[in-house]
């Protein structure tokens, strides 16, 4: 599976996947990012496509795995500002 950098995720998509990895779902993640729920769903669909995933369970597992790995020094993956 490609990394967020390799997959070409946008900054907003990286924020969404980070919140998914932290366990936030749907409306809670949308509220945290100040966006509509349906906008979050579109970002989630784009992430699935870019990472070559097909289910929400795969996305949750991939997001958790990405958070478990330390980011590369030149990566901007941890950009959600949730800490």
Secondary structure, DSSP 8 states (H G I E B T S, - for coil): ---HHHHT--HHHHHHHHHHHTT--HHHHHHHHT--HHHHHHHHHHHHHHHT--SHHHHHHHHHHHHHS---TT-----S---
